[in-house]
Amino acid sequence: MLAVALIAVLLLLVPLDCLKSGVSSPSSSGGVHAASYTKIRDMLFGHSGACNTQHGRDDREDPDYYTTNSGIPHLPAASGFMTTHGTPRFMSVFEQTAIVIGEPKHGMWRFQENGYIRVYRVQGRRGIPLEKREQVLDLAGIVLLDAGADEEEKKKVDENNKLYGVLMANYKHIESKHSTLEYAFGEEVFEAEGGEKWLNWIDLPIFHSKFGSKYEYHVPIDLPLWYCQVSSAQFPH
C-alpha cells in the first residue's frame, strides 16, 4: 500500500503540461484525457518494451504488451522528489518497493487529545496571568491546608486556591449574549493596567476540576493533531 501511495504522490510531481491535453479525446475511467493518460502510462512503464530487452512486442495496445514473456505483469516504476522548507526527500518505487531518502529526522508525527473546552474571561474581570497558564491546566480544585504546613506549602496552597477562584468565577463558556465574534477570536492575551497580562481564554481538558465530573463517562474523543520536525542547522545532534 505504501508503494501505491508513493506512486500517487509522485504523479502529483508531474509537470502540469503532462496532465493537460487540448486533444478532444474520450476520457479514461479516471477522468483523465486519453492523451494525458498515455503520457502518464509511458512515464510509469518506460521499461516496458525498452530496446534490447527481448520483449518481442511492438504494439502498446497489445493486451500482453505490459507483461513479461512468461505472462507476468510488469509493475510501474517511478522516482522523484518533494521539498518542504528547502529540504528535499527523494522517493522511488520499483517492483512494489518504496524507498524514501532524505532528511533523516524529518517526519510526520501524530498524537491525539481527549477533548478540550474553551472558557472565556468575563469582560472587565480579573484574569489568569499568562505565566500561570500551565499551572491552571493542572488545578485539582480547592486545596485544604494540612495542619503543621510550613510557609512554603501555605504559599502554594494559597496561590492554587486564588487561581481556582478566578477560574471558576471569571471564566465562562461563550454565550449568545455576546454580540460579536471579536471576544472569541480576538487577542488571546489582555494587557491590564500596570502591565499584567491576563488570558482572554483558556482551553481546559474535559476532565478538568472546573467541570466537576460532568464528562467523567463521556465517550472517548479522538482529535488527531499532526506536527513535523527537522534537524537543526549543521546537524548538532
C-alpha positions as CSV (number, residue, x, y, z in Angstrom):
1,M,0.0,0.0,0.0
2,L,2.9,2.4,0.7
3,A,4.3,1.8,-2.8
4,V,0.9,2.6,-4.3
5,A,0.6,5.8,-2.2
6,L,4.0,7.0,-3.2
7,I,3.3,6.5,-6.8
8,A,0.2,8.7,-6.3
9,V,2.4,11.3,-4.7
10,L,5.0,11.1,-7.4
11,L,2.3,11.6,-10.0
12,L,1.5,14.9,-8.3
13,L,5.0,15.9,-9.1
14,V,4.4,15.5,-12.9
15,P,4.6,18.9,-14.6
16,L,1.2,20.3,-15.3
17,D,1.7,20.2,-19.1
18,C,1.9,16.4,-18.8
19,L,-1.6,16.3,-17.3
20,K,-3.2,18.8,-19.7
21,S,-4.4,17.9,-23.1
22,G,-6.1,20.1,-25.7
23,V,-7.0,17.0,-27.7
24,S,-10.7,16.3,-27.9
25,S,-10.5,12.7,-26.9
26,P,-12.6,10.3,-24.8
27,S,-11.8,10.2,-21.1
28,S,-10.4,7.3,-19.2
29,S,-12.3,5.7,-16.3
30,G,-10.3,8.0,-14.0
31,G,-11.5,11.1,-15.8
32,V,-8.1,12.0,-17.4
33,H,-8.0,12.6,-21.1
34,A,-6.7,9.6,-23.1
35,A,-3.7,11.6,-24.4
36,S,-2.6,12.6,-20.9
37,Y,-3.3,9.1,-19.6
38,T,-0.9,7.7,-22.3
39,K,1.8,10.1,-21.1
40,I,1.4,9.0,-17.5
41,R,1.4,5.4,-18.5
42,D,4.6,5.9,-20.5
43,M,6.2,7.5,-17.5
44,L,5.4,4.6,-15.2
45,F,6.1,1.9,-17.7
46,G,9.0,3.3,-19.7
47,H,10.8,0.0,-19.1
48,S,8.1,-2.0,-20.9
49,G,9.3,-2.7,-24.4
50,A,12.7,-0.9,-23.9
51,C,15.4,-1.5,-26.5
52,N,17.3,-4.8,-26.4
53,T,15.1,-6.3,-23.7
54,Q,13.8,-9.2,-25.9
55,H,10.3,-8.1,-25.2
56,G,9.0,-9.2,-28.6
57,R,6.0,-6.8,-28.7
58,D,5.8,-3.6,-30.7
59,D,2.1,-2.5,-30.2
60,R,1.3,-0.9,-26.9
61,E,-2.3,-1.7,-27.5
62,D,-1.4,-5.4,-27.4
63,P,-3.1,-6.8,-24.2
64,D,0.1,-8.6,-23.4
65,Y,2.4,-5.6,-24.0
66,Y,2.8,-4.9,-20.3
67,T,3.7,-8.4,-19.3
68,T,6.8,-10.5,-19.4
69,N,7.3,-13.2,-22.0
70,S,6.1,-15.6,-19.4
71,G,2.9,-13.7,-18.8
72,I,3.8,-11.9,-15.5
73,P,2.5,-8.3,-15.3
74,H,5.0,-5.5,-15.5
75,L,4.9,-3.3,-12.4
76,P,5.0,0.5,-12.5
77,A,8.2,2.3,-11.6
78,A,8.5,5.9,-10.5
79,S,11.0,8.2,-8.9
80,G,11.0,11.9,-7.9
81,F,11.4,14.3,-5.1
82,M,9.3,16.6,-3.0
83,T,10.7,19.5,-0.9
84,T,9.4,21.4,2.1
85,H,11.2,24.4,3.6
86,G,14.1,23.8,1.1
87,T,14.6,20.2,2.4
88,P,14.3,17.6,-0.4
89,R,13.2,14.0,0.1
90,F,13.8,11.6,-2.7
91,M,11.3,8.9,-3.4
92,S,11.3,5.9,-5.7
93,V,9.1,2.9,-6.2
94,F,10.5,-0.2,-8.0
95,E,8.9,-3.7,-8.0
96,Q,6.4,-2.6,-5.3
97,T,9.3,-1.5,-3.1
98,A,9.1,2.1,-1.8
99,I,12.3,3.9,-0.9
100,V,12.5,7.3,0.7
101,I,15.8,9.0,1.2
102,G,16.2,12.5,2.7
103,E,16.3,14.5,5.9
104,P,16.9,11.7,8.5
105,K,14.9,13.3,11.3
106,H,12.1,14.8,9.4
107,G,8.8,13.0,9.8
108,M,5.1,13.5,10.3
109,W,4.0,12.7,13.8
110,R,0.5,12.1,15.1
111,F,-0.8,12.5,18.6
112,Q,-4.3,12.8,19.9
113,E,-6.1,14.7,22.7
114,N,-9.2,13.7,24.6
115,G,-11.0,16.9,24.1
116,Y,-10.8,20.5,25.3
117,I,-13.4,23.1,26.3
118,R,-12.5,26.8,25.8
119,V,-13.6,29.1,28.5
120,Y,-13.5,32.9,28.2
121,R,-12.7,35.7,30.7
122,V,-15.7,37.7,31.5
123,Q,-15.2,41.1,30.2
124,G,-14.0,43.5,32.8
125,R,-13.0,40.9,35.3
126,R,-9.6,39.8,36.5
127,G,-8.0,37.0,34.5
128,I,-5.5,34.2,34.9
129,P,-1.9,35.6,34.4
130,L,-0.2,34.5,31.2
131,E,2.7,32.9,33.1
132,K,0.2,30.7,35.1
133,R,-1.4,29.0,32.0
134,E,0.3,25.6,32.6
135,Q,-0.4,25.7,36.3
136,V,-4.1,26.3,35.7
137,L,-4.4,23.2,33.5
138,D,-3.4,21.0,36.5
139,L,-5.6,22.6,39.1
140,A,-7.4,19.9,41.1
141,G,-9.8,22.3,42.9
142,I,-9.7,23.9,46.3
143,V,-6.9,22.5,48.4
144,L,-7.2,22.3,52.2
145,L,-4.2,23.2,54.1
146,D,-2.7,20.4,56.3
147,A,-2.1,21.2,59.9
148,G,1.5,22.0,60.6
149,A,2.2,23.0,56.9
150,D,5.3,25.2,56.5
151,E,5.3,28.7,55.0
152,E,6.2,27.4,51.5
153,E,3.4,24.9,51.5
154,K,0.9,27.6,52.7
155,K,2.1,29.9,49.9
156,K,1.5,27.2,47.3
157,V,-2.0,26.3,48.6
158,D,-3.0,30.0,48.8
159,E,-1.9,30.6,45.1
160,N,-3.7,27.4,44.0
161,N,-6.9,28.4,45.6
162,K,-6.8,32.0,44.3
163,L,-6.2,30.8,40.8
164,Y,-9.0,28.3,41.1
165,G,-11.3,31.0,42.4
166,V,-10.5,33.3,39.5
167,L,-11.0,30.4,37.0
168,M,-14.4,29.4,38.5
169,A,-15.8,32.9,38.9
170,N,-14.3,34.9,35.9
171,Y,-14.2,32.4,33.1
172,K,-17.3,31.2,31.3
173,H,-18.5,29.4,28.2
174,I,-19.2,31.7,25.3
175,E,-22.9,32.8,25.5
176,S,-25.3,34.1,22.9
177,K,-25.4,37.5,24.6
178,H,-22.0,38.3,23.1
179,S,-22.9,40.3,20.1
180,T,-19.6,40.0,18.2
181,L,-17.1,37.3,17.5
182,E,-14.2,39.6,18.5
183,Y,-14.5,38.4,22.0
184,A,-14.0,34.8,20.9
185,F,-11.4,35.3,18.2
186,G,-9.6,38.4,19.3
187,E,-6.3,38.7,21.2
188,E,-5.5,35.8,23.4
189,V,-3.8,38.0,25.9
190,F,-5.2,41.1,27.5
191,E,-2.7,43.6,29.0
192,A,-4.3,45.1,32.1
193,E,-3.3,48.4,33.8
194,G,0.1,48.0,35.4
195,G,1.3,45.7,32.6
196,E,-0.1,42.5,34.0
197,K,-1.1,40.1,31.2
198,W,-4.3,38.1,31.5
199,L,-5.5,35.2,29.4
200,N,-8.7,36.1,27.5
201,W,-9.4,32.4,27.1
202,I,-8.1,29.0,28.2
203,D,-8.5,25.6,26.7
204,L,-9.2,23.2,29.5
205,P,-9.3,19.4,29.2
206,I,-12.8,18.0,29.6
207,F,-11.8,16.2,32.9
208,H,-10.7,19.5,34.5
209,S,-11.9,20.2,38.0
210,K,-13.8,23.2,36.7
211,F,-16.3,20.9,35.1
212,G,-16.7,18.6,38.1
213,S,-17.4,15.0,37.0
214,K,-19.7,16.1,34.1
215,Y,-17.6,14.4,31.5
216,E,-16.3,11.5,33.5
217,Y,-18.2,9.0,31.5
218,H,-18.0,10.8,28.2
219,V,-17.4,8.6,25.2
220,P,-13.7,8.6,24.0
221,I,-12.8,11.5,21.9
222,D,-10.1,11.2,19.3
223,L,-8.9,14.5,18.0
224,P,-5.7,13.8,16.0
225,L,-3.1,16.5,15.7
226,W,-0.1,16.5,13.5
227,Y,3.4,18.0,13.6
228,C,6.7,17.5,11.9
229,Q,10.3,18.1,12.9
230,V,13.6,18.8,11.1
231,S,17.2,18.6,12.2
232,S,18.9,21.7,13.3
233,A,21.5,23.5,11.2
234,Q,24.8,21.7,10.8
235,F,23.3,18.5,12.4
236,P,24.4,19.3,16.0
237,H,22.8,16.1,17.3
